[in-house]
């Protein structure tokens, strides 16, 4: 009888403790490399933006992009901006390299 009680007590303790297990998702790694950010979470598909008429002639559309902020992807909508003389806009973009996703912010590239 003592063995049965001990066995039931052991089973009860194991059952109770197994309910205390907490399973959390693997945290996304986040780091910097020069002007790039890298994580292990793929960005969502780009949002479709409605591009209206430029507020002033000659302005260009800077498209929106997903940025990694606060441990998740946040959409920054596009906007109109005056171009820089002798420069071309290179858009924000994500690149996959192995298991990592690298984000490169958009920038103005000087023409040669």
Protein Blocks (a to p, Z undefined) as FASTA:
>chain_A
ZZmmmmmmmmmmmmmmmmmpccdddddddddehjaccdfbdcdddddddddddfbghiac
dddddddeehiacddddddddddehiacdddddddehjbccdddddddddZZ
